[in-house]
Amino acid sequence: MGKNVGNAKQTTGMDILLAFQHLFAMFGATVLVPLLTGLNASLALVTAGIGTFIFHLVTKGKVPVFLGSSFAFIAGTAHAVSTKGIEYAQGGIIIAGALYLLFAFIVYFVGVERIKKLFPPVVTGPVIVVIGLSLASVGVQDASGMNSGDPAGISWLIALFVVLVVVLCNAIKYRGIWKLIPILIGMASGYILCIILNAAGVFAMDYSPFKTNEWINIPYVTEGFFSLPKFDLAIILSIAPVAMVTFMEHIGDITTNSAVVGKDFFKDPGLHRTLIGDGLATMAAGFFGGPANTTYSENTGVLAATKNYNPSVLRWTALFAIILGFFGKFGAVLQTIPGPVKGGIELVLFGMIAAIGIRTLAESDTDMSEFRNIIVVSLILVLGIGISIIGGININFTQNFSLNLSGLFIATVVGVVLNAIMPNVPKKSDKIGEVEKTEKAE
């Protein structure tokens, strides 16, 4: 794990600290999914780490991505666990991962250039904005204390303190530790502030995880590892088709990651490889009893904040996630991080993702004075953010089969379709060139 494949960059002690930043960013969402579906939270951490290693192996270690629990599969997985058992949910998740391999096969033979033509900046820019802003409500709820029942006034002050620390770290002129791990420093500062406020009796810290979590937690003794997957057609139909939704979300996440890093991951290592990596990771998670995996926008936000794109950092994060699944006291530290502290960090991370989408559109050659481009961008933003606020659109086909279409999925589909069917207009640079030619001719 010493060298970064394809980047020839040596892993340092600072990279380990950066990995912890990514660990904090992914932890809450990754353990929430198993808690909502009846799966094992420790196994979710272990399979997220294993899945990330698989993804990096398939993508030649070039894409700085972490794979965590997917929210898109919550409804189908919860139904399977409650009605048939965990082993049947495992079977459905494995088939969902296999569908990713089918999508990768199609992408490989259709060609990445044809896929890329479906996603010009007029589509990808606002889609990236949707990814950031659709998560904004989570950050605001945590910052306000809504998710933890904390007093709103104190909660907002804590969250704003954390934001201020992150801003000050980035404002320092020389590039030292302060600029490289602002998220970690902001979170640690907020945690210490909460301890002080708790001692003063104005804010309540929950230290119960330190009491309930065992030092050594062996998840394979409980659910998952000794439960071989079983396959039931009804359960498969309630879980596997969700992969059609997450396929579009995958494209959006890889597009965002490419924009942040400044490399075209659609071409190198290739979209087909990222899909295979995601699919095999999800199949492995299903086999071991964890939830389906997906790329995480939270970790992309950390990349944007730190400007450190070394993929080996994410592999260290994967290792820490696996360790976290086996050491309960270690996980207790993350579980005791107060909601307002997480909220302050989330406000920064999710906002930065949205800002990258705006930058993608601004730096492109898209003429936003054209109605055609305005309507594409506006519908992506309104549908993507609006549907995300209401929790997606749930479509019930049968009693046991329903799909929850996320705002990101609908926004991406609408953007791609509109861009394909509406007449193309000249680029801004083409218009300027035509004007210059006309002036010279005159």
Sequence and secondary structure as in RCSB ss.txt:
>XXXX:A:sequence
MGKNVGNAKQTTGMDILLAFQHLFAMFGATVLVPLLTGLNASLALVTAGIGTFIFHLVTKGKVPVFLGSSFAFIA
GTAHAVSTKGIEYAQGGIIIAGALYLLFAFIVYFVGVERIKKLFPPVVTGPVIVVIGLSLASVGVQDASGMNSGD
PAGISWLIALFVVLVVVLCNAIKYRGIWKLIPILIGMASGYILCIILNAAGVFAMDYSPFKTNEWINIPYVTEGF
FSLPKFDLAIILSIAPVAMVTFMEHIGDITTNSAVVGKDFFKDPGLHRTLIGDGLATMAAGFFGGPANTTYSENT
GVLAATKNYNPSVLRWTALFAIILGFFGKFGAVLQTIPGPVKGGIELVLFGMIAAIGIRTLAESDTDMSEFRNII
VVSLILVLGIGISIIGGININFTQNFSLNLSGLFIATVVGVVLNAIMPNVPKKSDKIGEVEKTEKAE
>XXXX:A:secstr
  B TTT  B  HHHHHHHHHHHHHHHHHHHHHHHHHTS HHHHHHHHHHHHHHHHHHTTT S   EEE GGGHH
HHHHHHHHT HHHHHHHHHHHHHHHHHHHHHHHHH HHHHHHTS HHHHHHHHHHHHHHTHHHHHHHHHTTTTT 
 HHHHHHHHHHHHHHHHHHHH SS SHHHHSHHHHHHHHHHHHHHHHHHTTSS    HHHHHS SS  GGGSSST
TS     HHHHHHHGGGHHHHHHHHHHHHHHHHHHHTS TIIIIIHHHHHHHHHHHHHHHHHHT   EEE HHHH
HHHHHH    HHHHHHHHHHHHHHHH HHHHHHHHTS HHHHHHHHHHHHHHHHHHHHHHHHHS   TTSHHHHH
HHHHHHHHHHHHHHTT EEEESSSS EEEE HHHHHHHHHHHHHHHS     HHHHHHHHHHHHHH 
